[in-house]
Amino acid sequence: MPPQVALVLFVALGLLWGSSSAEAIPAYARKHQVACSLCHSAWPLLNQYGRQFKENGYRLDRQPKAAAEPGEIALEDRLTLAANLPVSFRVQGRPFVKRSTDSRFDMQVVHEVELQMSDGTGGNISYFVNFEAADDAGWTAELSDLAAGWHPRTEANIVGGFGPLTFADPYNTFASRRLTQDRPSPNSAGFQSGYRFRDSTQFGSFYGRAGGLFYSASVGTGAGDTVGADKKDYLLRAAYDVPGGISIGGFSLIGDKELTTPLRTQEYSRAGADAQVESGPFTANVAWYRAKEEAAATLVRQTNDAWYVQALYVTSTAVPVVPVVRYESVESGGGTASTDSVALALLAYVRGNVNVSLDYTKQTKVPPTRVKTHRFSVLVIFGM
């Protein structure tokens, strides 16, 4: 293991060794004696109970059931860190990759490591810390998320720190939670301004829930801005849980970005709508985005749309298997071109904290100047 990664792990574990009241993210399941599927339809996607858990500052409001049902995704205690450590360690590897643009077989047995520390306290305080290191970044450990929250009431919560502007959003649609090797392209699309939902920024959010209605208002300082020096971005988000496992919502984002060539302020906005259906083992998500902004080079205002639809099913077999299918489209050039692709995955949760997946992605439409690509991967994710 590279020294930077080892140092992060050693310091983090050393600081947390004396804590006896906090719990690791996988240890939540052991602390409360529940199956992973209580909060996750298929890890890492959150179901309705998982959304409530996140909104409440990583605390449970009611006593859940005591053990996993047959076919539920349950933790393997022998592969889980001690319950008194509020830390989760995840390793992702791609032992087999074949790409259409490269005739070689890529082998990344260890591609990415991630260290998360998160918990809620009796004082209505929560915290979330996430370190990442990857082979394509030279194994340099980076602090990708650092946030703290105050949760006095269901209707009124405050969270802030360094992370995505959508950090407080408990729904899966616009989050970085992914079941396939790639995140949904619309969530990773920067369009003309380079603003991506998954980029971290200095942010603060007020959010709450009234019955089935979730609402949040967030302010940030620009994607990738670590010191809060850029102009402000503002995000309004609302979603409503309809009885029967259906959620519908929307968002509006406006922001400014400082340009140096030419020296001026680039204005941009995002708006969109989303829906989710949860019916037993079946889950489907759909999201639509509209990006309006000035191109950095020409300062010509463009409007580009993006959307995706994703569906998955969790089998009730002894080893849960999750087939996933997603179709997505991202426009460019002011709507004159688009990149469309399909993603297929078959995940097997051989343990609650270990899954193996076969992942296939193929572009079905690209702009005239580009060549379609496809990729097949075998992924292994291990968490404890």
N, C-alpha and C positions, 0 to 999 in steps of 0.2 A: 504494500500500500504506500503511495507517495507520502512524504513527510507532512505536507500541508494538511492532507485529509486526516492522517493519524493524530496530528496535533489538535485539530478541531474536536475529534471524538474524545481524546484524552481529557482535554480541558472541560468539555461539556459534561462528561460523565463524572469527572472529579467534583465539579461544582454542585452537581445534583445528587451525589451519593448520600448526603446527609438528609435529604428530604424524605419524609415518611408519609406526607398527606397527599402528595400529588401522584397522578397516574399517567402512564404512557398512553399514547393514542391506541395501540393494540391492547394495552392493559385496561382500557375502558371496558372491554368485553369481559375480562377476567374480574375486574373490580366489581362490576354489577352483575356478574354471573349470567351473561346473555350471549346469544349468538351474534356474529358480525352482521347477519342479515336483519337484525333489529333496526340498524341505522342505514344499512347499505342494501340497495336492490342488487347491485353487483359492485363490489369495491373497485374504485373509490366513489362511485355515484351515490348520492344521498337520496334516501326515500323520505317520506313525510316525517317519520320519527327522527331521522337523522337531521333534517332541516330544523326541527324543533330543538334538538340537542345543541346544534351550532348557534342558533339564535339565543338560547339561554346561557351562553357563555360556557359551553361544554359541561352542562349539568343536566341531570335527569329530573323531571318533575314528578314522575310516578315510578313505582317499583315495577320493573319489567319482568317477564317470565324468566325462569331460573336456568333453563337449559335449552340446547339446540334441538329442533325437530329433525327427523330424518331428511337429509338432502339440504339442510341449511348450511351456510358457510360458517364454520366454527374455527376458533383459533386452536392451534396445536401448542399446548403449554410448553413442551420441550423446546420449541423454537421461538419463545417469547421472552423478552427481557423481564427482569424482576419487577414486580408490581409497584414497588416504591420509587421507580424511576420514571419521571414524566417525559419519556423520550421514545421516539420511534425511529428505527433505522431501516432504510429501504435500499436495496440494490437492484438495479435493472441491467440485464445483459441481453445482447443479441448474438447468440452463438452461431446463427446462420442468417445471411442476408444475400439475396440475389437481385440485382437491379438491371433494368434494361439499358441504362446509360453506362454501365460498367460491367464488362464480362467477367471480372474477378469475383470471387466469393469473399465477402467481408466477414470477419469473425471478431466480434467485440463481446467476449465472454463477460466482461464487466464494462458497461458503457456509462453508467451514472450511479452515483451514490447520493443519498439524501438523508439528512438528520433533522428530525422534527421534535420540538418540545412544545407541549401544549397542555393547558389544564384550566379549570375553573375553580375558584376558591369560595369559601363560605362568606367572604366579604363582597360578593357580587363582582369580583374582579376576574378577568380571564387574560391569558397571554398566549401568543403563538410565535414560535421562532423556527425558521427553516433555513438550513445550510444545504448547499448543493455543490457537487463537483462532478465533472464529466471529462471523458477522454478527449473530446473535441475542443475542450477549453484548457488542455494541458494539466488536468487534475487540480486546478486552482480552486480552493474552497471559497465559495461566495455566499454572503448572507442575502438570500433572495426575498425573505419576508421577515418582518419583525413588527408585531402589533400587540396592543393591549386594549382591553375593553372594560367598560363599566356597565353592568346589567341590573339596574335597580327594579325595573318593571318590564313586563312583556311588551308594553306599549312604547317604551322609551329606553333605548340603549345607545351607547356611544363607543365607538372603536376607532383607533387610529394608529398610525405608524408608517412603516415602509412596506408596500405591497401593491397588488392590483387595486385600481379604483373600485372594482367590483368585489372587494374582499368581504364585505358584509352580506352580499347576496348569497342566500343558502341554496338557490336553485341551480341545477346542473347546466342549464342551457348556455349561459354566457361565461361559465367558470372554466378553469383549466383542467378539471377532472377529465381523464380520458381513459377509454377502454382499448383504444387502438394505439399503434405506435405514434401516430400523428394526432394532434388536437384537431377538432373541426376547423377547416381552413378559414371560415369567416371570423372565428375568434382570434386567429393569428394574422389576419390581413391588416396591413398597415395603410393600405390605399395610398393616397398621395402624401399625407402628412406624416406617415410612419407610426401613427397611433395604433397600438394593438391592445386589446382588452387584457391580455395576459402580462403586459409589461408592468413592472413595479414602479411606484412613485411615492413621494411623500403624500399621505392622504389622511382625511378625517371623515367619518361617516356617522350620521344619526339614523337609526332605524328602529322599527318596531312592528308590532302586529296587533290588529284589532279584529278578532274573529278569524275569518279566512283571508283577510287582507294583509299582505306584507307591503311595507313602504320603506324607502330609504332615500336620503339626500347626502351626497358625497361631494367633497372638494379635493382636488389633487393639484400637483404642480407640474404635470407633464410627464409623459411616458419616459422612463429611464432617468428622470431627474432625482438624484440622490440627495441633493442639498437644498431643495426647495427654491431654486433660483429662477425657474421659468415662470411664465404666466400661468394662470389658474385654469383648470378644467372643472366643469360642474356636471354632475350626473344625478338625474332623478330616475327612480326605479319603483315600479309597483307590480305586484302579482297577486292573483286571487285564487284560492283553492276552492274549486267547485266540488260539492259532494259527489262521490263516485270516483275519486282518484284523478281528477282533472285539474290542472293549473293553467291559467292564462295570465299573460303579463305584457309589459312593455317598458321601454326606457327612452330617455332623451338625454343626450350629452352635447355640450357646447364647450369649445376651448380655443385657446390661442397658442401659437408657438413662435418663438423668436427665430428669425432667419438672419443669417450673416451675409448671404449672397443671393439676392440683393438684401440690403439691410432694411427689414420691415417685419411686420407681424403677419403671420399666416393664420387665417381663421378657418375653423373646421367645425363640423357638427356630425353627430350620429343619432339615428333614431331607429327603433326596431320593435318587433313584437315576437312573442314566443309562447309556446304551449307545451305541456307535458301530460301524458296519460300514463297512469300506473294502474294496472289491473292484474292482481295476483303476480305471477311470474313474468308478465309482459310489461315493458316500458317503452314508450316512444317519445321523442323530443323533436320539435320543429322550431326553427328560428329564422327570422328575416331581419336584415339590416339595410339601412340606407346611409351612405356616407356622402356628405357634401363638403367640398373643400377646394382650396386653390392649389394648383400644382406648383411645387416649389420653384421649378425652373422657369415656367412661362407665366405664372400667376393667373392662369386661366382657371375659372371655377369649373369643377367637374362634379358629376353625380354618378356614383356607382352603387349597385345593389349587390347583396350577397345573401345566401340562404343555405340552410342544410336541414335534412331530416334524418333521424337516426332511430333505429328500433333494435331491441334486444329481448332475449327470452332466457330465463334461468331455469334449468331443468331441476327436477326433484330427485335426481339420482344420488347415489352415495357420494360420488365425486361430482359436484355441481359443474355443469358445462353451460357456457353462455355464448350462443351465436349472436354476432353483432353485424348489422349492415347500416351503412351511412352513404347518402349521396349529397354532394355539396357543390356550390357554384359561387365564384367570386368574379365580379365584373372589373374591367379596367378600361382605360381610355375613354372615360365618360360614357360608359355603357356600350361602346362599339365592339368590345371583345370580352370574352370570359374564359375562365379556366374551370372546367367541371371535372369531377372525379368521383369514383366509387371506392369505398373502403369496406372490406370484409374481414371479420376476425372470428376466431373460435377459441374461447378461453376455457381452460380447465382449472378449477380451484382445487389443486391436489391437497392443499391444506388451506385453512382460512387465511393464512398469511403467506402463502406461496401459490402463484399461478403461472401457468405456461400457456402461451397462445400462439396460434398460427395467424399471421397477419398479411393481408394482400391489399395493395392500393394500386389503382389504375386510373390514369387521366383519360377521360372520354372526349374532352374538347379542350383545345388550347388556342391562343392567338396565332395568327398566321406565321409569325416569326419564330415560334417555338416548336419543339418536337415533343410528342406525347411520351410519357414515361410510365413505367409500372415497376412495382417492387414487391418481393415476397420475403417475409422475415419470420423467424422464430424468436419469440421474446420470452424471457424468464424474469419474473419479479418476485423478490424475496423480501419480506418485511418482518421485523420483530420489535 
